[in-house]
Amino acid sequence: MLKSFVVLLRFFIFWLLFFLIDQIIFLAYFTDKLKDARFSEILTSLLYGMRLNASMAGYISILPLLVFIFLWFFPQIKISKKAPRYFVVALVVIFAFLSIVNFNIYREWGTKINYRALDFAFNSTKEAVASSSSSPVVSSFTIFFIFIFGSFFLAKRIIDYKMPQTSTPFWIKGLSSILFIGLLFLCIRGNLGTSPINQSMAYFSDKPFLNHAAVNTEWNLMHDLINNKYGNQNPYNYYPEKEAQQIVADLYQKPEGEVTSILSTPRPNVVIILLESFTADLIESLGGEKGVAPNMEKLISEGLLFKNIYASGDRTDKGLIAVLSAFPAQATRSIMGMNDKQEKLPAIAQALYNNGYSTSFYYGGESEFFNIKSYVLSHNYQKLVDIKSFPSQDLSSWGAFDHKVFEKNVADLDAVKQPFFSTILTLTNHEPFQLPGKAHFPGENMENKFRSTAFYTDSSLAAYIQTAKTKSWYQNTLFIVVADHGHRLPKNIYENYDPNRFRIPLILLGGALKPEFRGKTVEKLGSQTDIAATLLSQLGVAYDQFKWSHDLLNSATPEFSFFDWDNGFGFANKHQIICFDNIGKTEIYRHNANNTDDHKLLRNGKAYMQQVFQEYLNY
């Protein structure tokens, strides 16, 4: 019996060592994030990770244990001695591959591989490949092969593939089997208490990266897959339902202030332009770099600039929903991909279509990407233009270059019945940052490639507006320019939760904007979700169905903004910004250390996150 136990224990120990090495590789790959961490903290990260490592090792050991017990009781049944070796080899290769895929995902999203990443890979494969093309392939696969062969070497010396002894008495086999299963269950569950193991048990630091490094990659992926596929529970239950509802309701009480009218016509044409990854750091007027988006400065001088706007989430699918349906991002989930849910959302296109507007949507990529096509067609967009409308010479690996999409839109609008509502989603300012011509900023580093595609998009937008000015419909048109989300580039210094990563431009311009508002700014703090109420209020269209939207041009509208990322959120008012990690249940960012209103702000953020996710579940 003891020899049988040792065989199983050695198998378990191998996987503990494998996951420990995986953690060390992850820490070594992101050494730039360890500059403020003490060596003792790094060791502590490895120590805290052991519980999740043991849990995952337990899950892996379930099948071998059951086979072992079965052969113990039925020794006459034979299986190939190579089978357990094939099992180990397959898992080592799969897990090593997940390890290197994790590098690019964590660099871009600030989270380990999860359901959203797999959903992106399987349902938008072309776009996923394009997004990952900037990852250092040579170094990643060098690590991959070293990790694999090192693991094979370790397995050969640790794992004992002996079959169970047949001479053990039946009663000892029975008791031993119960003992083995019980110990394995304890490893998987993590403890004997009322709360089973979860990611927060690996959290110990005020440095989020060390906490993330402690979380077992495979355990996290498996947990996220199960929760997203079968889970229907709200992971953000901070308050009783009625209390959370009341907190959010108080934030959205209808303001009784005066609404500033900025339009010269009551029924203008409206064009919303969603710029891919156009973070505030690209725009000089918002404190960004000078010379990256020079044409944007000219447009700002002609338009009304909202200086303190935050993206609701960190991905295009979330930004689209936030702008066009005024529904906040849902952290670990995305309503865009759920047809039965997204079809129930209100949309600006629907509201304007019902008020006599012609509607159209322009995107140079695959419209099936992140379910864009389904959303567009289910929300009263009458015309959808995507990659199929452009010849191959006008395409990057993502789709049609921005200037081609702009050219088609401005030409098509000549034949459209007015008033019209059109939406343009750009894509060139996205990895792998491909250009139709020479890069404005030299070099192959990601920062300058990003600057160059942003410069190109800026130039394409300026040319589009210049062409539109020659059209008869321009004087009756309002253009709304906004980013779909922010980005870590070009500065490349922000963690995934940093508010600066979510700050974006919002500009209203065009012939329909009253002259006295051109070149002016609005300081009021707001969100992408506020565009719907702000626009519809100006048009005299009811916006009650957009319950998560505020009119930013109403003098009494309260100032706040909410944004989130995978398993965390930020909440801001004009005095303070707080970011909260839901796994560690801790505040991880505070903008103003001297502010005394933090408790109320965090309370608002928690209730907001809870209600957003609950509404997602209820749809």
MARGUMI-461412 format. One record per residue (C-alpha): residue in one letter; x, y, z. Coordinates in pm, whole numbers, padded with zeros to 5 digits, always signed. Layout:
aXYZ;...
// end
This chain:
m+00000+00000+00000;l+00287+00238+00090;k+00454+00184-00248;s+00124+00258-00420;f+00094+00580-00222;v+00447+00684-00318;v+00368+00631-00690;l+00069+00862-00666;l+00256+01114-00452;r+00542+01139-00704;f+00294+01210-00982;f+00139+01486-00771;i+00480+01634-00677;f+00580+01656-01043;w+00282+01879-01121;l+00351+02096-00817;l+00705+02153-00947;f+00577+02208-01302;f+00341+02485-01190;l+00610+02638-00968;i+00843+02660-01270;d+00557+02811-01471;q+00519+03082-01206;i+00892+03154-01210;i+00890+03184-01590;f+00597+03426-01572;l+00776+03640-01313;a+01100+03634-01513;y+00924+03731-01836;f+00774+04041-01676;t+01077+04153-01477;d+00993+04515-01562;k+00691+04483-01333;l+00911+04369-01043;k+01122+04682-01011;d+00937+04793-00696;a+00905+04444-00548;r+01139+04308-00281;f+01289+03962-00324;s+01097+03844-00021;e+00771+03952-00187;i+00856+03752-00499;l+00920+03443-00287;t+00594+03505-00104;s+00414+03515-00440;l+00549+03166-00514;l+00448+03046-00168;y+00093+03182-00191;g+00055+03020-00531;m+00108+02672-00387;r-00254+02624-00280;l-00392+02683-00630;n-00104+02479-00773;a-00198+02193-00543;s-00564+02229-00638;m-00482+02209-01009;a-00246+01917-00950;g-00536+01750-00773;y-00765+01798-01073;i-00500+01649-01303;s-00458+01353-01069;i-00828+01256-01071;l-00814+01044-01386;p-00484+00866-01304;l-00610+00795-00951;l-00938+00645-01074;v-00755+00433-01331;f-00503+00329-01064;i-00780+00222-00824;f-00969+00041-01101;l-00660-00160-01202;w-00590-00225-00835;f-00925-00400-00796;f-00930-00559-01142;p-00568-00660-01214;q-00677-00891-01497;i-00750-00584-01711;k-00436-00458-01879;i-00360-00119-02028;s-00051-00004-02215;k+00229+00123-01992;k+00271+00404-02244;a-00076+00547-02174;p+00018+00739-01857;r+00328+00874-02034;y+00115+01000-02325;f-00118+01162-02072;v+00169+01352-01909;v+00325+01452-02244;a-00006+01588-02376;l-00071+01797-02065;v+00286+01931-02055;v+00263+02049-02417;i-00082+02205-02368;f+00013+02382-02045;a+00346+02505-02184;f+00162+02649-02482;l-00086+02823-02250;s+00213+02965-02066;i+00355+03144-02369;v+00012+03252-02498;n-00033+03404-02155;f+00256+03645-02217;n+00080+03843-02489;i-00261+03829-02320;y-00125+03958-01992;r+00079+04231-02161;e-00229+04359-02346;w-00514+04288-02106;g-00345+04273-01766;t-00511+03939-01699;k-00416+03576-01746;i-00570+03362-02019;n-00943+03327-01960;y-01275+03246-02123;r-01279+03577-02308;a-00940+03506-02466;l-01048+03160-02585;d-01378+03295-02712;f-01183+03559-02905;a-00942+03297-03043;f-01209+03051-03159;n-01476+03291-03281;s-01250+03563-03420;t-00943+03362-03519;k-00818+03600-03787;e-00839+03897-03554;a-00677+03702-03270;v-00381+03612-03492;a-00348+03974-03599;s-00360+04092-03238;s-00087+03851-03131;s+00145+03924-03423;s+00337+04183-03222;s+00431+03924-02962;p+00803+03829-02969;v+00765+03493-03144;v+01129+03377-03124;s+01170+03435-02752;s+00823+03296-02676;f+00881+02970-02860;t+01232+02940-02722;i+01077+02949-02375;f+00809+02706-02495;f+01058+02439-02606;i+01290+02483-02309;f+00992+02452-02077;i+00867+02138-02254;f+01200+01952-02263;g+01286+02062-01911;s+00951+01924-01796;f+01011+01596-01980;f+01349+01568-01808;l+01187+01634-01470;a+00903+01389-01534;k+01143+01113-01625;r+01316+01147-01289;i+01015+01201-01065;i+00715+01013-01201;d+00699+00641-01139;y+00475+00472-01395;k+00451+00137-01211;m+00115-00035-01207;p-00049-00101-00865;q+00046-00408-00668;t-00205-00693-00693;s-00110-00870-00371;t-00261-00607-00138;p-00557-00738+00068;f-00899-00628-00055;w-00991-00437+00262;i-00665-00240+00250;k-00736-00152-00111;g-01080-00024-00014;l-00962+00186+00279;s-00662+00314+00084;s-00881+00413-00210;i-01108+00614+00022;l-00799+00776+00178;f-00647+00865-00161;i-00974+01011-00289;g-01023+01206+00034;l-00673+01355+00022;l-00717+01447-00343;f-01052+01609-00270;l-00888+01810+00010;c-00616+01931-00230;i-00873+02031-00491;r-01099+02208-00241;g-00808+02374-00063;n-00939+02341+00293;l-01199+02186+00522;g-01378+02513+00588;t-01704+02641+00446;s-01538+02835+00162;p-01373+02633-00118;i-01051+02752-00275;n-01065+03058-00502;q-00829+03307-00663;s-00835+03540-00365;m-00649+03278-00159;a-00345+03348-00375;y-00368+03723-00312;f-00140+03873-00048;s+00009+04196-00182;d-00085+04554-00263;k+00103+04497-00590;p-00150+04338-00829;f+00117+04179-01051;l+00250+03967-00763;n-00105+03851-00691;h-00162+03765-01057;a+00166+03573-01069;a+00051+03366-00770;v-00269+03256-00945;n-00227+02924-01125;t-00283+02985-01496;e-00461+02658-01571;w-00676+02668-01257;n-00780+03024-01338;l-00872+02929-01696;m-01071+02624-01588;h-01255+02823-01322;d-01334+03104-01566;l-01457+02860-01833;i-01694+02692-01588;n-01826+03022-01452;n-01884+03173-01795;k-02036+02861-01946;y-02253+02747-01659;g-02240+03016-01392;n-02542+03238-01347;q-02440+03396-01019;n-02338+03756-00969;p-01974+03760-00849;y-02014+04123-00739;n-02266+04084-00457;y-02155+04357-00220;y-02492+04473-00084;p-02849+04349-00051;e-03021+04386-00387;k-03257+04665-00285;e-02975+04865-00126;a-02760+04838-00438;q-03056+04937-00655;q-03120+05245-00443;i-02756+05356-00452;v-02754+05341-00832;a-03098+05501-00857;d-02969+05795-00653;l-02685+05838-00902;y-02933+05854-01190;q-03203+06079-01051;k-03328+06294-01337;p-03147+06628-01313;e-03358+06943-01300;g-03093+07173-01442;e-03083+07377-01759;v-02981+07197-02079;t-02741+07390-02300;s-02856+07376-02661;i-02554+07340-02890;l-02723+07259-03224;s-02825+07502-03495;t-03094+07264-03625;p-03338+07035-03439;r-03296+06732-03669;p-02936+06715-03786;n-02768+06424-03954;v-02553+06241-03700;v-02230+06049-03763;i-02063+05870-03472;i-01697+05790-03541;l-01546+05530-03309;l-01167+05546-03330;e-00982+05226-03247;s-00763+05258-02934;f-00747+05638-02958;t-00639+05703-02601;a-00615+06053-02452;d-00236+06014-02445;l-00238+06067-02823;i-00404+06408-02798;e-00211+06717-02697;s-00519+06904-02575;l-00585+06622-02328;g-00229+06624-02195;g-00106+06370-02447;e+00195+06370-02674;k+00248+06651-02918;g+00259+06576-03290;v+00098+06230-03289;a-00251+06355-03376;p-00198+06711-03509;n-00520+06711-03711;m-00719+06626-03401;e-00605+06959-03259;k-00755+07136-03561;l-01082+06948-03520;i-01086+07037-03151;s-01051+07404-03243;e-01361+07363-03462;g-01562+07154-03219;l-01676+07108-02861;l-01427+06903-02659;f-01529+06701-02351;k-01204+06683-02156;n-01281+06429-01884;i-01437+06125-02048;y-01358+05762-01964;a-01411+05447-02165;s-01643+05201-01996;g-01421+04901-02066;d-01099+04790-02228;r-01212+04621-02551;t-01392+04718-02873;d-01696+04501-02807;k-01748+04675-02473;g-01687+05021-02615;l-01939+04970-02894;i-02212+04871-02650;a-02124+05156-02412;v-02145+05419-02688;l-02430+05287-02901;s-02647+05128-02630;a-02527+05316-02320;f-02477+04990-02133;p-02164+04978-01914;a-01897+04710-01958;q-01955+04393-01758;a-01598+04315-01646;t-01554+03939-01703;r-01845+03909-01946;s-01940+04071-02275;i-02306+04111-02363;m-02210+04171-02728;g-02156+03800-02785;m-02486+03693-02630;n-02759+03733-02893;d-03045+03663-02658;k-02920+03941-02431;q-02779+04208-02664;e-03096+04211-02874;k-03285+04344-02569;l-03055+04645-02532;p-03177+04986-02645;a-02968+05156-02914;i-02922+05504-03053;a-02982+05361-03402;q-03321+05227-03295;a-03424+05554-03132;l-03330+05756-03440;y-03474+05504-03686;n-03805+05530-03503;n-03783+05906-03550;g-03741+05894-03926;y-03364+05863-03961;s-03186+05654-04224;t-02924+05435-04053;s-02596+05272-04156;f-02290+05109-04002;y-01939+05105-04155;y-01657+04878-04041;g-01362+04767-04252;g-01321+04430-04082;e-01519+04109-04057;s-01860+04212-03927;e-01891+03875-03753;f-01605+03983-03525;f-01736+03985-03168;n-02090+03953-03301;i-02095+04303-03452;k-02314+04191-03742;s-02579+04044-03515;y-02587+04358-03301;v-02608+04591-03601;l-02884+04399-03776;s-03091+04360-03459;h-03085+04732-03375;n-03237+04893-03685;y-02925+04966-03882;q-03056+04952-04238;k-02719+04920-04407;l-02405+04734-04302;v-02075+04786-04485;d-01784+04558-04391;i-01471+04396-04536;k-01668+04239-04821;s-01718+04585-04972;f-01345+04646-05027;p-01093+04498-05273;s-00801+04295-05138;q-00543+04566-05214;d-00716+04793-04962;l-00689+04543-04677;s-00455+04488-04384;s-00467+04168-04180;w-00757+04325-03986;g-00950+04461-04281;a-00989+04775-04491;f-00759+05062-04405;d-00929+05353-04234;h-00900+05602-04519;k-01082+05362-04752;v-01370+05318-04507;f-01394+05695-04460;e-01392+05751-04836;k-01673+05501-04891;n-01885+05643-04612;v-01858+06004-04725;a-01941+05905-05083;d-02234+05684-04987;l-02397+05951-04771;d-02459+06161-05081;a-02731+05918-05186;v-02885+05864-04842;k-03219+06013-04743;q-03179+06279-04473;p-03175+06298-04181;f-02930+06010-04151;f-02747+05839-03868;s-02425+05663-03955;t-02166+05487-03741;i-01803+05434-03844;l-01572+05199-03655;t-01203+05227-03750;l-00946+04949-03711;t-00599+05045-03838;n-00477+05165-03497;h-00475+04808-03370;e-00208+04546-03351;p-00020+04457-03566;f-00027+04830-03656;q-00006+04788-04033;l-00001+05089-04264;p-00078+05139-04633;g+00230+05359-04668;k+00543+05481-04491;a+00540+05508-04113;h+00557+05861-03976;f+00752+05752-03668;p+01056+05535-03750;g+01142+05210-03579;e+00990+04871-03514;n+00916+04919-03145;m+00551+04892-03051;e+00534+05246-02917;n+00633+05406-03247;k+00427+05165-03456;f+00127+05265-03246;r+00210+05633-03288;s+00238+05587-03664;t-00099+05415-03705;a-00257+05678-03477;f-00101+05951-03693;y-00241+05779-04003;t-00592+05748-03853;d-00575+06111-03748;s-00485+06211-04105;s-00761+05989-04249;l-01019+06143-04016;a-00909+06495-04111;a-00935+06414-04483;y-01282+06269-04424;i-01405+06582-04245;q-01249+06802-04514;t-01431+06608-04787;a-01756+06620-04588;k-01730+06998-04577;t-01770+07003-04956;k-02101+06815-04934;s-02442+06978-04932;w-02542+06783-04623;y-02245+06898-04410;q-02411+07213-04271;n-02687+06995-04127;t-02456+06731-03979;l-02317+06665-03631;f-02006+06446-03605;i-01932+06273-03275;v-01572+06156-03249;v-01488+05919-02963;a-01253+05628-02896;d-01380+05275-02848;h-01136+05232-02557;g-00799+05352-02433;h-00462+05177-02451;r-00140+05113-02261;l+00051+05259-02558;p+00215+05492-02650;k+00351+05547-02298;n+00349+05177-02213;i+00360+05246-01840;y+00006+05175-01723;e-00121+04872-01538;n-00454+04739-01663;y-00642+04921-01384;d-00479+05263-01421;p-00746+05531-01492;n-00518+05691-01752;r-00562+05377-01960;f-00937+05449-01980;r-00929+05822-02052;i-01041+05901-02406;p-01145+06195-02628;l-01500+06301-02705;i-01548+06577-02964;l-01868+06715-03120;l-01819+06910-03442;g-01970+06981-03782;g-02199+07231-03950;a-02483+07156-03709;l-02279+07279-03411;k-02358+07638-03320;p-02063+07870-03395;e-02039+07994-03036;f-01948+07642-02915;r-01667+07583-03162;g-01331+07571-02989;k-01495+07542-02647;t-01444+07273-02384;v-01666+07092-02132;e-01489+07003-01808;k-01765+06781-01669;l-01661+06426-01587;g-01843+06158-01785;s-01840+05827-01966;q-01899+05673-02307;t-02238+05568-02177;d-02338+05935-02146;i-02323+05996-02522;a-02672+05853-02582;a-02856+06080-02337;t-02649+06384-02435;l-02720+06337-02806;l-03087+06242-02781;s-03157+06529-02543;q-03024+06772-02805;l-03248+06610-03068;g-03556+06621-02848;v-03582+06241-02852;a-03683+06058-02534;y-03397+05867-02375;d-03563+05709-02073;q-03473+05359-02196;f-03103+05449-02166;k-03104+05415-01788;w-02722+05415-01758;s-02680+05744-01947;h-02651+06105-01831;d-02699+06428-02026;l-02357+06592-01999;l-02502+06924-02120;n-02749+06944-01834;s-02611+07177-01568;a-02742+06961-01283;t-02604+06628-01405;p-02382+06474-01135;e-02020+06416-01228;f-01894+06059-01210;s-01758+05786-01429;f-01737+05408-01401;f-01498+05175-01583;d-01397+04814-01538;w-01161+04540-01650;d-01150+04167-01580;n-01253+04131-01217;g-01205+04490-01112;f-01356+04836-01149;g-01284+05203-01109;f-01516+05481-00999;a-01440+05851-01030;n-01588+06185-00935;k-01434+06529-00985;h-01233+06499-00661;q-01121+06137-00653;i-01067+05812-00847;i-01064+05474-00674;c-00990+05136-00832;f-01095+04811-00666;d-00978+04453-00722;n-01272+04216-00684;i-01062+03904-00629;g-00844+04051-00356;k-01137+04262-00226;t-00901+04553-00192;e-00849+04905-00315;i-00554+04909-00556;y-00549+05270-00675;r-00630+05605-00521;h-00579+05926-00713;n-00607+06175-00428;a-00463+06060-00097;n-00612+06355+00092;n-00972+06307-00018;t-01214+06219+00263;d-01505+06098+00050;d-01348+05762-00037;h-01595+05539+00147;k-01896+05681-00036;l-01715+05665-00370;l-01621+05300-00320;r-01977+05226-00207;n-02110+05379-00528;g-01863+05182-00737;k-01948+04851-00573;a-02322+04904-00611;y-02274+05013-00972;m-02068+04705-01059;q-02319+04480-00883;q-02617+04627-01066;v-02451+04631-01409;f-02368+04263-01383;q-02708+04176-01241;e-02880+04352-01529;y-02657+04158-01770;l-02772+03834-01605;n-03136+03946-01612;y-03143+04031-01984;
// end
